[in-house]
Amino acid sequence: MLLKHALAVVTGGGSGIGFAVAERFVSEGARVVISGRNAEKLQRAAEKLGENALPVVANAASTDDMQRLYQTAVGHFQCNVSVVVANAGISRQTPVRETSVEQFSEVLNINVGGVYSTVREALPFLARPASIILVASLAANQGTKNFSAYCASKAAVVSLAKSFAAEFVDLDIRVNSISPGVANTPIFDTLGMSEAQLLQWSNVIPMKRPAEPAEIAAAILFLASDASRYMTGTDLAVDGGMSGISPF
Ligand SMILES: NC(=O)c1ccc[n+]([C@@H]2O[C@H](COP(=O)([O-])OP(=O)(O)OC[C@H]3O[C@@H](n4cnc5c(N)ncnc54)[C@H](OP(=O)(O)O)[C@@H]3O)[C@@H](O)[C@H]2O)c1
């Protein structure tokens, strides 16, 4: 068991990659706090995870919510937090000519501000050693038509992981990011993309299929566990070959 007795916090743990991470962490012996904004979704997820999971409704972009989340986590399980997965995020189509600065900022506020709050408010509650994993995206390094806000937000997440890693290296706190390519999760339900567009994306993946959330969770488990103890400030690509293999 790679995470025996560990207490982990997974933001956005009610669905998709976050839920798969929580499921894998529990199977590896961890106690897990999952968060999100939708109480019913979180409750259903926690019931599936069993008694070692605690749902806490919290907006990752709210300092107050995140402080309350960590206080609740530590109070409930009576130990400090040794793994934080800053996974909560949204994706939107934001064509420049139709997207106001306010709409652009909303994506940045959740995807970047939310990660910042998740990490900053964790600090007083962290065990030593601790591992923090920020969920970025392949989109951090690839300009994508109609997704400038999302791409910029994920580039910022990769950058934050490196600066956090530098700031916390002497505190025995490791920070890495992970960049999935395309994973089969509910995030696509919100994008207003046609089946044909999604199929087109799948066809350019060298492995010719999207990832299952469990495949991303396996890589996050590696970064969370002692198996990666000599890694900090790294971005790990888990993308079926998309970032490393030319389509030609
Ligand atoms: N799926 C992919 O292809 C892919 C690829 C690269 C990166 N990613 C990244 O992976 C992460 C997880 O996404 P997913 O694909 O698993 O999609 P998902 O199922 O939609 O998961 C996102 C989760 O984040 C939560 N969330 C959103 N905004 C939040 C906020 N302000 N505060 C707290 N929780 C919030 C959502 O719950 P509530 O709605 O209840 O708040 C949801 O459970 C995201 O950061 C995404 O950008 C996904």
The ligand as an ORCA input file, in Angstrom:
! r2SCAN-3c Opt
* xyz 0 1
  N     -10.444     15.531    -19.139
  C      -9.402     15.966    -19.818
  O      -9.229     15.654    -21.019
  C      -8.377     16.826    -19.142
  C      -7.166     17.052    -19.814
  C      -6.204     17.838    -19.200
  C      -6.451     18.380    -17.960
  N      -7.631     18.160    -17.337
  C      -7.843     18.774    -16.038
  O      -8.197     17.787    -15.109
  C      -8.905     18.397    -14.028
  C     -10.137     17.564    -13.704
  O     -11.024     17.643    -14.784
  P     -11.896     16.417    -15.321
  O     -11.526     16.210    -16.732
  O     -11.832     15.297    -14.369
  O     -13.351     17.080    -15.373
  P     -14.578     17.114    -14.333
  O     -15.140     15.752    -14.165
  O     -15.456     18.193    -14.819
  O     -13.884     17.503    -12.971
  C     -13.668     18.819    -12.557
  C     -14.075     18.896    -11.092
  O     -13.689     20.156    -10.586
  C     -14.742     20.626     -9.775
  N     -14.682     22.090     -9.773
  C     -14.796     22.938    -10.821
  N     -14.669     24.196    -10.394
  C     -14.497     24.149     -9.058
  C     -14.308     25.117     -8.047
  N     -14.307     26.436     -8.320
  N     -14.131     24.708     -6.775
  C     -14.147     23.384     -6.471
  N     -14.318     22.414     -7.375
  C     -14.504     22.809     -8.651
  C     -16.038     20.093    -10.375
  O     -17.030     19.905     -9.377
  P     -18.165     21.008     -9.075
  O     -18.777     21.343    -10.383
  O     -19.062     20.307     -8.117
  O     -17.497     22.163     -8.440
  C     -15.570     18.737    -10.910
  O     -15.806     17.701     -9.976
  C      -9.210     19.832    -14.465
  O      -8.294     20.714    -13.860
  C      -8.981     19.774    -15.965
  O      -8.634     21.020    -16.500
  C      -8.614     17.397    -17.893
*
